[in-house]
């Protein structure tokens, strides 16, 4: 089968690789689409100093996949042929590691419910990624699957971060993740959401997602602009990029007792903050998504048109044009791109 393989820093492309083998509690999936994550996928291609959890090269890329179940293992009870599922992954293949492995023609999902039911009386345990491999309706917009997954991630992270009615939220970065955070925070009832970015087009899209104010950081004093917008400081600041400089600025813009959240992954996870500049009683969290918790809610919100994944999708390209897809992202001509595998 064909898959996007990374062989070394900056060295990637479409290759023929072995098909994955599925176990008793797993299903084989014919993947139809896979979104490109502008954070993780680019970090994996850049090298280990940019993504500390990188599996050894060569590795199969991608984690925003959607496809159809084509075969099931003997112990599978809650998946069947024809089901449409998210996040199918190759797993480790002979001669290849898997950095998730969703950019491939075939992948595997686990029957999480069956595994959880049988775990007390068997050695089977539920691997964490399997909790995220949920079904979607047959008419689900597959091209928007990557954006939908990002929205689930950001919504669950914002919920766990305590964003709610009355919150005053500053979001640093307005790429695909930042835009989804804007929408998630507004749907959770945040009183004020301010988005900060460096480019006009993403800021305009953040405004469409519901940002109350958008600040272009190019040539603007962010601190002054935010303080003017939110006089008493922010209850929550979210770094959607992965930047120590942004975290430091955000820390100083919190209200006393406010919360600083890091979602973007900085290079090598190095973090250096001057806490002497922090208001009293502030705290910091690494925002880890628990997207399975909000899966049904997000499906409902899409159905009710509270969120449209397609509105944040810039391009859909065939797998063979993976280099063009990343070039569009690097050249800032696109923020969200989906690859088709069928």
C-alpha positions as a Markdown table, in Angstrom:
| # | Residue | x | y | z |
|---|---|---|---|---|
| 1 | Unk | 0.0 | 0.0 | 0.0 |
| 2 | Unk | 1.0 | 3.6 | -0.4 |
| 3 | Unk | 1.9 | 5.8 | 2.6 |
| 4 | Unk | 3.7 | 9.1 | 3.4 |
| 5 | Unk | 7.0 | 8.1 | 4.9 |
| 6 | Unk | 9.5 | 10.4 | 6.7 |
| 7 | Unk | 13.1 | 9.0 | 6.2 |
| 8 | Unk | 14.9 | 11.8 | 7.9 |
| 9 | Unk | 14.8 | 15.5 | 8.7 |
| 10 | Unk | 13.2 | 17.2 | 5.7 |
| 11 | Unk | 13.1 | 13.9 | 3.8 |
| 12 | Unk | 9.6 | 12.6 | 3.1 |
| 13 | Unk | 7.4 | 11.3 | 0.3 |
| 14 | Unk | 5.0 | 8.6 | -0.8 |
| 15 | Unk | 6.3 | 5.1 | -0.7 |
| 16 | Unk | 5.1 | 1.5 | -1.0 |
| 17 | Unk | 4.9 | -0.1 | 2.5 |
| 18 | Unk | 3.5 | -3.3 | 3.9 |
| 19 | Unk | -0.2 | -3.4 | 4.9 |
| 20 | Unk | -1.0 | -3.4 | 8.6 |
| 21 | Unk | -2.1 | -6.6 | 10.4 |
| 22 | Unk | -5.1 | -6.3 | 12.6 |
| 23 | Unk | -5.7 | -8.3 | 15.8 |
| 24 | Unk | -8.7 | -9.9 | 17.4 |
| 25 | Unk | -10.0 | -6.7 | 18.9 |
| 26 | Unk | -9.1 | -4.5 | 15.9 |
| 27 | Unk | -10.6 | -3.6 | 12.5 |
| 28 | Unk | -8.9 | -2.9 | 9.2 |
| 29 | Unk | -9.8 | 0.4 | 7.7 |
| 30 | Unk | -9.5 | 1.7 | 4.2 |
| 31 | Unk | -8.5 | 5.3 | 4.7 |
| 32 | Unk | -10.1 | 7.8 | 2.4 |
| 33 | Unk | -8.8 | 11.2 | 3.8 |
| 34 | Unk | -6.1 | 12.4 | 6.2 |
| 35 | Unk | -5.7 | 16.0 | 7.3 |
| 36 | Unk | -2.3 | 17.6 | 7.7 |
| 37 | Unk | -1.6 | 18.9 | 11.2 |
| 38 | Unk | 0.5 | 22.1 | 10.7 |
| 39 | Unk | 2.0 | 21.6 | 14.2 |
| 40 | Unk | 2.8 | 17.9 | 14.8 |
| 41 | Unk | 3.3 | 16.7 | 11.2 |
| 42 | Unk | 5.7 | 19.5 | 10.4 |
| 43 | Unk | 7.6 | 19.0 | 13.6 |
| 44 | Unk | 8.0 | 15.3 | 12.8 |
| 45 | Unk | 9.4 | 16.1 | 9.4 |
| 46 | Unk | 11.7 | 18.7 | 10.9 |
| 47 | Unk | 13.3 | 16.2 | 13.3 |
| 48 | Unk | 13.5 | 15.1 | 16.9 |
| 49 | Unk | 14.6 | 18.4 | 18.3 |
| 50 | Unk | 11.2 | 19.7 | 17.1 |
| 51 | Unk | 9.2 | 16.7 | 18.2 |
| 52 | Unk | 10.6 | 14.9 | 21.3 |
| 53 | Unk | 8.3 | 11.9 | 20.9 |
| 54 | Unk | 9.4 | 11.1 | 17.4 |
| 55 | Unk | 9.6 | 7.4 | 16.6 |
| 56 | Unk | 12.8 | 6.2 | 14.8 |
| 57 | Unk | 13.0 | 6.9 | 11.1 |
| 58 | Unk | 11.6 | 5.8 | 8.7 |
| 59 | Unk | 8.2 | 6.5 | 10.1 |
| 60 | Unk | 4.7 | 6.7 | 8.7 |
| 61 | Unk | 3.1 | 10.1 | 9.1 |
| 62 | Unk | -0.4 | 11.4 | 9.9 |
| 63 | Unk | -3.0 | 11.3 | 12.7 |
| 64 | Unk | -6.1 | 13.0 | 11.3 |
| 65 | Unk | -7.5 | 10.2 | 9.2 |
| 66 | Unk | -11.0 | 8.9 | 8.4 |
| 67 | Unk | -12.0 | 5.8 | 6.5 |
| 68 | Unk | -14.2 | 2.7 | 6.1 |
| 69 | Unk | -14.0 | -0.5 | 8.1 |
| 70 | Unk | -13.4 | -3.3 | 5.6 |
| 71 | Unk | -12.7 | -6.3 | 8.0 |
| 72 | Unk | -13.0 | -7.0 | 11.7 |
| 73 | Unk | -11.2 | -9.3 | 14.2 |
| 74 | Unk | -12.8 | -12.2 | 15.9 |
| 75 | Unk | -13.4 | -10.4 | 19.2 |
| 76 | Unk | -14.8 | -7.2 | 17.7 |
| 77 | Unk | -18.4 | -6.5 | 18.7 |
| 78 | Unk | -19.1 | -2.8 | 18.3 |
| 79 | Unk | -17.6 | -2.2 | 14.8 |
| 80 | Unk | -18.7 | -3.7 | 11.5 |
| 81 | Unk | -17.8 | -3.5 | 7.9 |
| 82 | Unk | -19.0 | -0.3 | 6.4 |
| 83 | Unk | -18.6 | 1.8 | 9.6 |
| 84 | Unk | -16.9 | 5.2 | 9.1 |
| 85 | Unk | -14.2 | 5.8 | 11.7 |
| 86 | Unk | -11.7 | 8.4 | 12.7 |
| 87 | Unk | -8.0 | 8.1 | 13.4 |
| 88 | Unk | -7.1 | 4.8 | 11.8 |
| 89 | Unk | -3.3 | 4.2 | 12.2 |
| 90 | Unk | -0.9 | 1.8 | 10.6 |
| 91 | Unk | 0.9 | 0.9 | 13.8 |
| 92 | Unk | 4.5 | -0.3 | 13.4 |
| 93 | Unk | 5.1 | -2.0 | 10.1 |
| 94 | Unk | 8.1 | -4.2 | 9.2 |
| 95 | Unk | 10.9 | -1.8 | 8.6 |
| 96 | Unk | 8.9 | 1.2 | 9.6 |
| 97 | Unk | 7.9 | 2.9 | 12.8 |
| 98 | Unk | 4.6 | 4.7 | 13.2 |
| 99 | Unk | 4.4 | 8.3 | 14.2 |
| 100 | Unk | 0.6 | 7.6 | 14.3 |
| 101 | Unk | 0.5 | 6.6 | 10.6 |
| 102 | Unk | -2.7 | 7.9 | 9.2 |
| 103 | Unk | -1.4 | 9.0 | 5.8 |
| 104 | Unk | -1.7 | 5.5 | 4.4 |
| 105 | Unk | -4.1 | 3.6 | 2.3 |
| 106 | Unk | -4.9 | 1.2 | 5.2 |
| 107 | Unk | -4.9 | 1.5 | 9.0 |
| 108 | Unk | -6.2 | -0.2 | 12.1 |
| 109 | Unk | -8.7 | 0.9 | 14.8 |
| 110 | Unk | -9.5 | -0.8 | 18.1 |
| 111 | Unk | -12.9 | -1.8 | 19.4 |
| 112 | Unk | -12.4 | 0.3 | 22.5 |
| 113 | Unk | -15.7 | -0.8 | 24.1 |
| 114 | Unk | -15.0 | -4.5 | 23.7 |
| 115 | Unk | -11.5 | -4.1 | 25.0 |
| 116 | Unk | -12.7 | -2.2 | 28.1 |
| 117 | Unk | -15.4 | -4.8 | 28.7 |
| 118 | Unk | -13.0 | -7.8 | 28.5 |
| 119 | Unk | -10.1 | -6.2 | 30.3 |
| 120 | Unk | -11.0 | -7.3 | 33.8 |
| 121 | Unk | -10.9 | -11.0 | 32.8 |
| 122 | Unk | -8.2 | -10.9 | 30.2 |
| 123 | Unk | -4.6 | -9.5 | 29.7 |
| 124 | Unk | -6.0 | -7.1 | 27.1 |
| 125 | Unk | -5.6 | -3.4 | 28.0 |
| 126 | Unk | -7.0 | -0.4 | 26.3 |
| 127 | Unk | -4.2 | 1.6 | 24.6 |
| 128 | Unk | -4.9 | 5.3 | 24.9 |
| 129 | Unk | -5.2 | 6.2 | 21.2 |
| 130 | Unk | -8.0 | 3.6 | 20.8 |
| 131 | Unk | -10.3 | 5.8 | 22.9 |
| 132 | Unk | -10.1 | 8.4 | 20.1 |
| 133 | Unk | -11.0 | 6.1 | 17.3 |
| 134 | Unk | -14.7 | 6.7 | 17.2 |
| 135 | Unk | -17.4 | 6.2 | 14.6 |
| 136 | Unk | -19.0 | 9.1 | 12.6 |
| 137 | Unk | -22.2 | 9.1 | 10.6 |
| 138 | Unk | -22.2 | 7.7 | 7.0 |
| 139 | Unk | -22.8 | 11.2 | 5.6 |
| 140 | Unk | -19.9 | 12.8 | 7.6 |
| 141 | Unk | -17.9 | 15.3 | 5.5 |
| 142 | Unk | -14.6 | 13.3 | 5.3 |
| 143 | Unk | -12.6 | 16.2 | 3.8 |
| 144 | Unk | -13.3 | 18.1 | 7.0 |
| 145 | Unk | -12.2 | 15.2 | 9.3 |
| 146 | Unk | -8.9 | 16.8 | 10.2 |
| 147 | Unk | -10.5 | 20.1 | 11.2 |
| 148 | Unk | -13.2 | 18.2 | 13.1 |
| 149 | Unk | -10.6 | 16.4 | 15.1 |
| 150 | Unk | -8.8 | 19.6 | 15.9 |
| 151 | Unk | -12.0 | 21.2 | 17.1 |
| 152 | Unk | -12.7 | 18.2 | 19.4 |
| 153 | Unk | -9.2 | 18.5 | 20.8 |
| 154 | Unk | -9.5 | 22.2 | 21.5 |
| 155 | Unk | -13.0 | 22.0 | 22.9 |
| 156 | Unk | -12.0 | 19.3 | 25.4 |
| 157 | Unk | -8.9 | 21.2 | 26.4 |
| 158 | Unk | -10.8 | 24.4 | 26.9 |
| 159 | Unk | -13.4 | 22.6 | 29.0 |
| 160 | Unk | -10.7 | 21.0 | 31.2 |
| 161 | Unk | -9.0 | 24.4 | 31.4 |
| 162 | Unk | -12.1 | 25.8 | 33.0 |
| 163 | Unk | -13.3 | 28.2 | 30.3 |
| 164 | Unk | -17.0 | 28.9 | 30.9 |
| 165 | Unk | -19.5 | 31.7 | 31.0 |
| 166 | Unk | -17.8 | 34.9 | 32.2 |
| 167 | Unk | -14.3 | 33.9 | 31.2 |
| 168 | Unk | -12.0 | 36.4 | 29.6 |
| 169 | Unk | -9.8 | 34.5 | 27.3 |
| 170 | Unk | -6.7 | 35.5 | 25.3 |
| 171 | Unk | -5.7 | 33.2 | 22.5 |
| 172 | Unk | -2.1 | 33.6 | 21.2 |
| 173 | Unk | -1.9 | 32.3 | 17.6 |
| 174 | Unk | -4.6 | 32.2 | 15.0 |
| 175 | Unk | -3.7 | 29.2 | 12.9 |
| 176 | Unk | -6.1 | 26.3 | 12.6 |
| 177 | Unk | -5.7 | 25.4 | 16.3 |
| 178 | Unk | -6.1 | 29.0 | 17.4 |
| 179 | Unk | -9.2 | 29.4 | 15.3 |
| 180 | Unk | -10.8 | 26.3 | 16.7 |
| 181 | Unk | -10.0 | 27.5 | 20.2 |
| 182 | Unk | -11.8 | 30.8 | 19.5 |
| 183 | Unk | -14.9 | 28.9 | 18.4 |
| 184 | Unk | -14.7 | 26.5 | 21.3 |
| 185 | Unk | -14.3 | 29.2 | 23.9 |
| 186 | Unk | -17.2 | 31.2 | 22.5 |
| 187 | Unk | -19.5 | 28.1 | 22.4 |
| 188 | Unk | -18.5 | 27.4 | 26.1 |
| 189 | Unk | -19.8 | 30.9 | 26.9 |
| 190 | Unk | -16.7 | 33.0 | 27.3 |
| 191 | Unk | -17.6 | 36.6 | 27.9 |
| 192 | Unk | -14.6 | 37.9 | 25.9 |
| 193 | Unk | -12.3 | 36.2 | 23.5 |
| 194 | Unk | -9.3 | 38.1 | 22.1 |
| 195 | Unk | -7.3 | 36.5 | 19.3 |
| 196 | Unk | -3.7 | 37.6 | 18.6 |
| 197 | Unk | -1.8 | 36.8 | 15.4 |
| 198 | Unk | 0.6 | 38.2 | 12.8 |
| 199 | Unk | -1.4 | 37.8 | 9.6 |
| 200 | Unk | -4.6 | 39.5 | 8.4 |
| 201 | Unk | -6.3 | 36.6 | 6.7 |
| 202 | Unk | -6.2 | 34.2 | 9.8 |
| 203 | Unk | -7.3 | 37.1 | 12.0 |
| 204 | Unk | -10.3 | 37.6 | 9.8 |
| 205 | Unk | -11.1 | 34.0 | 10.1 |
| 206 | Unk | -10.8 | 34.1 | 13.8 |
| 207 | Unk | -13.3 | 37.0 | 13.8 |
| 208 | Unk | -15.6 | 34.7 | 11.8 |
| 209 | Unk | -15.2 | 32.1 | 14.5 |
| 210 | Unk | -16.5 | 34.5 | 17.0 |
| 211 | Unk | -13.5 | 36.4 | 18.4 |
| 212 | Unk | -14.7 | 39.6 | 20.1 |
| 213 | Unk | -11.5 | 41.4 | 19.2 |
| 214 | Unk | -8.6 | 40.5 | 16.9 |
| 215 | Unk | -5.1 | 42.1 | 17.4 |
| 216 | Unk | -2.4 | 42.0 | 14.7 |
| 217 | Unk | 0.8 | 41.7 | 16.6 |
| 218 | Unk | 2.9 | 43.0 | 13.7 |
| 219 | Unk | 3.9 | 46.4 | 14.8 |
| 220 | Unk | 1.5 | 46.4 | 17.7 |
| 221 | Unk | 2.3 | 46.4 | 21.4 |
| 222 | Unk | 0.3 | 43.3 | 22.4 |
| 223 | Unk | 0.3 | 44.1 | 26.1 |
| 224 | Unk | -1.1 | 47.6 | 25.7 |
| 225 | Unk | -3.7 | 46.4 | 23.2 |
| 226 | Unk | -4.9 | 43.6 | 25.4 |
| 227 | Unk | -4.9 | 45.7 | 28.6 |
| 228 | Unk | -7.0 | 48.3 | 26.8 |
| 229 | Unk | -9.4 | 45.5 | 25.7 |
| 230 | Unk | -9.6 | 43.7 | 29.0 |
| 231 | Unk | -8.8 | 46.2 | 31.8 |
| 232 | Unk | -8.8 | 43.7 | 34.6 |
| 233 | Unk | -6.6 | 41.1 | 32.9 |
| 234 | Unk | -7.5 | 37.8 | 31.4 |
| 235 | Unk | -8.9 | 34.8 | 33.4 |
| 236 | Unk | -7.3 | 32.4 | 30.8 |
| 237 | Unk | -4.5 | 32.7 | 28.4 |
| 238 | Unk | -3.9 | 29.9 | 25.8 |
| 239 | Unk | -0.7 | 29.6 | 23.8 |
| 240 | Unk | -1.9 | 27.9 | 20.6 |
| 241 | Unk | 1.6 | 28.1 | 18.9 |
| 242 | Unk | 4.2 | 26.7 | 21.2 |
| 243 | Unk | 6.4 | 29.7 | 22.0 |
| 244 | Unk | 8.2 | 30.7 | 25.2 |
| 245 | Unk | 8.0 | 34.4 | 24.2 |
| 246 | Unk | 4.2 | 34.2 | 23.8 |
| 247 | Unk | 3.9 | 32.3 | 27.1 |
| 248 | Unk | 5.8 | 35.0 | 28.8 |
| 249 | Unk | 3.6 | 37.8 | 27.4 |
| 250 | Unk | 0.5 | 35.8 | 28.2 |
| 251 | Unk | 1.7 | 35.3 | 31.8 |
| 252 | Unk | 2.0 | 39.0 | 32.4 |
| 253 | Unk | -1.5 | 39.7 | 31.0 |
| 254 | Unk | -3.3 | 37.4 | 33.4 |
| 255 | Unk | -5.6 | 38.7 | 36.1 |
| 256 | Unk | -4.6 | 37.7 | 39.7 |
| 257 | Unk | -5.5 | 34.1 | 40.1 |
| 258 | Unk | -5.7 | 33.6 | 36.3 |
| 259 | Unk | -4.6 | 30.5 | 34.4 |
| 260 | Unk | -1.9 | 30.1 | 31.7 |
| 261 | Unk | -2.4 | 27.2 | 29.3 |
| 262 | Unk | 0.2 | 25.8 | 26.9 |
| 263 | Unk | -1.3 | 23.8 | 24.0 |
| 264 | Unk | 1.3 | 24.4 | 21.2 |
| 265 | Unk | 4.4 | 22.3 | 21.6 |
| 266 | Unk | 7.6 | 24.4 | 21.8 |
| 267 | Unk | 10.9 | 22.9 | 20.4 |
| 268 | Unk | 12.2 | 20.2 | 22.6 |
| 269 | Unk | 9.6 | 21.2 | 25.2 |
| 270 | Unk | 12.1 | 23.8 | 26.6 |
| 271 | Unk | 10.3 | 26.3 | 28.8 |
| 272 | Unk | 11.9 | 29.4 | 30.4 |
| 273 | Unk | 9.5 | 31.8 | 32.0 |
| 274 | Unk | 10.2 | 34.7 | 34.4 |
| 275 | Unk | 7.6 | 34.1 | 37.1 |
| 276 | Unk | 8.6 | 37.2 | 38.9 |
| 277 | Unk | 6.4 | 39.1 | 36.4 |
| 278 | Unk | 3.4 | 37.0 | 37.1 |
| 279 | Unk | 0.4 | 38.5 | 39.0 |
| 280 | Unk | -0.5 | 36.9 | 42.3 |
| 281 | Unk | -2.0 | 33.5 | 42.4 |
| 282 | Unk | -1.7 | 32.5 | 38.7 |
| 283 | Unk | -1.1 | 28.9 | 37.7 |
| 284 | Unk | 0.0 | 27.1 | 34.5 |
| 285 | Unk | -1.3 | 24.0 | 32.8 |
| 286 | Unk | -0.2 | 21.9 | 29.9 |
| 287 | Unk | -3.4 | 21.5 | 28.0 |
| 288 | Unk | -3.9 | 17.8 | 27.0 |
| 289 | Unk | -6.9 | 17.1 | 24.9 |
| 290 | Unk | -9.4 | 14.4 | 25.8 |
| 291 | Unk | -11.4 | 14.5 | 22.5 |
| 292 | Unk | -13.3 | 11.3 | 23.1 |
| 293 | Unk | -15.3 | 13.0 | 25.9 |
| 294 | Unk | -16.8 | 15.6 | 23.5 |
| 295 | Unk | -17.1 | 13.5 | 20.4 |
| 296 | Unk | -20.9 | 13.3 | 20.4 |
| 297 | Unk | -21.3 | 16.9 | 21.4 |
| 298 | Unk | -19.1 | 18.0 | 18.5 |
| 299 | Unk | -21.1 | 15.9 | 16.1 |
| 300 | Unk | -24.2 | 17.5 | 17.4 |
| 301 | Unk | -22.8 | 21.0 | 17.0 |
| 302 | Unk | -21.7 | 20.3 | 13.4 |
| 303 | Unk | -25.2 | 18.9 | 12.7 |
| 304 | Unk | -26.8 | 22.0 | 14.3 |
| 305 | Unk | -24.4 | 24.2 | 12.3 |
| 306 | Unk | -22.7 | 25.7 | 15.3 |
| 307 | Unk | -19.4 | 24.7 | 13.8 |
| 308 | Unk | -18.5 | 23.9 | 10.1 |
| 309 | Unk | -15.2 | 22.1 | 9.6 |
| 310 | Unk | -15.2 | 23.0 | 5.9 |
| 311 | Unk | -15.1 | 26.7 | 6.8 |
| 312 | Unk | -11.5 | 26.3 | 8.0 |
| 313 | Unk | -10.3 | 24.0 | 5.2 |
| 314 | Unk | -8.2 | 25.6 | 2.5 |
| 315 | Unk | -7.3 | 22.8 | 0.1 |
| 316 | Unk | -7.9 | 19.1 | -0.7 |
| 317 | Unk | -5.2 | 17.4 | -2.7 |
| 318 | Unk | -4.4 | 13.8 | -3.7 |
| 319 | Unk | -1.8 | 11.9 | -1.7 |
| 320 | Unk | 0.7 | 12.1 | -4.5 |
| 321 | Unk | 0.8 | 15.9 | -4.1 |
| 322 | Unk | 1.9 | 15.7 | -0.4 |
| 323 | Unk | 4.9 | 18.0 | -1.1 |
| 324 | Unk | 2.7 | 20.6 | -2.7 |
| 325 | Unk | 0.4 | 20.4 | 0.3 |
| 326 | Unk | 3.2 | 21.1 | 2.7 |
| 327 | Unk | 4.6 | 23.8 | 0.4 |
| 328 | Unk | 1.2 | 25.6 | 0.5 |
| 329 | Unk | 1.4 | 25.5 | 4.3 |
| 330 | Unk | 5.0 | 26.7 | 4.5 |
| 331 | Unk | 4.4 | 29.5 | 2.0 |
| 332 | Unk | 1.4 | 30.6 | 4.2 |
| 333 | Unk | -1.0 | 30.1 | 1.2 |
| 334 | Unk | -3.0 | 27.6 | 3.3 |
| 335 | Unk | -3.5 | 26.7 | 6.9 |
| 336 | Unk | -5.5 | 23.5 | 6.7 |
| 337 | Unk | -5.0 | 20.9 | 3.9 |
| 338 | Unk | -6.5 | 17.4 | 3.5 |
| 339 | Unk | -5.0 | 14.6 | 1.5 |
| 340 | Unk | -7.3 | 12.1 | -0.3 |
| 341 | Unk | -6.2 | 8.5 | -0.6 |
| 342 | Unk | -9.0 | 7.2 | -2.8 |
